[in-house]
């Protein structure tokens, strides 16, 4: 059964299971290293045949509706009893008319196991959203026990830093005052 549709006249049903192995060739090593990347989705292949135009048309209408929808559907078969197969996607549909007998056609349906994608991660904005009340209580508890001004100790008063510089500048002005007169005489000579 694919969804609620019973597959008619099945001649063969097979499953294919595999592992995704990354192969690494190492120079000087006999053989290769392999890294197991997990298993592939289970693939089920159903082969059968039908006789008659009416049977063909109904088969194609039912199966193509599932194929074109592209939605996962439930799947039940005896061959998948020991697997975790619950839902499948109709991956491929091959239909061919054969000339062995009038009005007959063959079909091959390939189903691939559907695995529900994981939920998207929560955005950073939601991080700790449920802890608001607890965080506020912890902050109040911690800050109430602290006397912040006393933790800073004796801080010297920072005032105007220029008075010591002014007296040094006044001394430099008085030391260079005779130069003004000499420079004035030089200006007169070159003017």
N, C-alpha and C positions, 0 to 999 in steps of 0.2 A: 504494500500500500504506500503510495506517494501522496501524502496529505490524506484526503478521503477518496482518492481515485485508485481503483484496483487495476494493476497492470495486467492486460490480457495476454494469454498465450505465450508465456515465458518459456523459451527453450534453454536458456543458459543464464545464470547469474553468478557473478564473480566479484570478489573484493580485492583491492590492492592496498597494502599498507607499506609504508616506508619510513626511513629515518633521514633526516637532513644531516649529512656528514660533510664537514669541511675537511678537505684533504690537503695536507702540507707535505711537500717533498723536501726532504732534508738531505743535503749533499753528504755523501759518505755513509748514510744510513740505509740498511737493507730494508726496503718497504717504505711506507709513508706513515706520518702521524695523522691521526683523525681527531677532530673535535665534534662531539655530538651536539647538534643544535636543536634537538627535540625531534618529534615525529611529524610527518606530513599528515594532512587531513586524509581520512579514510576515503577511498574512491570505490564506488559500487558501479558495476557495469551490468546492464540487463539487455539481453538479446532475445528477440522473438520474431514471430511472423504472424500475419493475419491474412485472411482471404476475403475479398469482396470490397467493392467501392464504399458501401455504407459503413462497414467496419473501419476502413482506412480513414474516411472522413471524420468519423466520431473520435477515433484515436488521436488524429492530428489536432483536432479542435481542443480536446481535453489536455493533451500534453503541451501543446504550444502555448496554451493559456498559462500553464505553470512556468514554462521556460521564459516567456516574454515578461512575466511579472517580476522575475528575478528575486522573489522573496523566499526566505527559508521556509520549508514545509517539513512536517513530520514524516518519518519513514520507518516502516516495520517490515522485516524479513527474517526468516530463520537463520540465514547465513551471518547476520550481524548480532547474534545473541550475546556473544562474549565481548562485545565492543561497547564503547560509550557513545555510539551513534544514536542521536535523537532527532536531529534536524539535518536536512540536506538542501543543497541548491542544485537545480538541474543545470549541469555544466555544459553538456553537449547532447545533441539529438541528431542522429543520422538515420535517414529513411531512404530505402531504395526499393524500387519495383524490380521484380525478377521475372524472367521470361520462362521459368520452369513450368509454371502453371498460370493460366489466365486469371488476372485480377488479384494476384497475391503480391505482398510486399513484405520486406524485412525491416526491422528497426533495431537500433542500438541506442540505449539511453545511458549517459554517464552522469552519475550523481556524485557530488563532492560534499563531504561532511562540513556542516556549518558550525563555526565556533563563534559564540557571542563575543564581540570585542569588549575589552575591559572598559570600565567607566572612566571618563576623563579625570585627570587629577584635579583636585580642588585648587582654585586660584589662591594666590598668596594673600589676597585681601581677607579670605575667610580663615586664615591661619590663627588659631586661638580665639575665634569669635565667641565660643562658648565659655571662655574663661574670664570675661570682663569683670564680673562681680568679685571673683576670687583674686584677680590681680589688683583691683582697687583696694580690697581689704588688706592684702599683703603690703601694698605701698603705704597705706595709712599706718599700719603697724610698724613698719620699718622707719618711716620718716618721723613718727611721733617720738620715737626713742632717741632721735638725734637732735642735738642742739647745734645747728650748723654754724652760727656766728662764733661760738666758743671753739669749734673745731679748727677754725682758721688761725687762731692764736693772735699774737700782737702783730698787727700790720702797721708799718710806719706810715705816717702821713706823707703823701706825695704832694708837694707844693710847686711853686714856680721855680724851675731849675735855672733861670737866667741870672739872678743876682751875682753869683760868683763869677759868671762869665762877663758881666758888665764891668766889674772892677778890673778884670784882666784886660778887657778891651780899652778901658780908660788909660791903663798903663801903657798899652801899645800905642795909643794915639799921642800921648805925651812924649814917648821915645821917638816917634817919627815926625814930630812937629817941625824940627829944624829942616827937614828935607823939603817941606813945602816951600820954604823961602829959596832954597837952592834950585829947586825945579823951576820956580818962577823966573829966576835969573837966566837959566838955560833956555827957557821958552823965548825970552826976550832976545837972546843972541841968535837963535835960529829963525826968528820970525821976520 
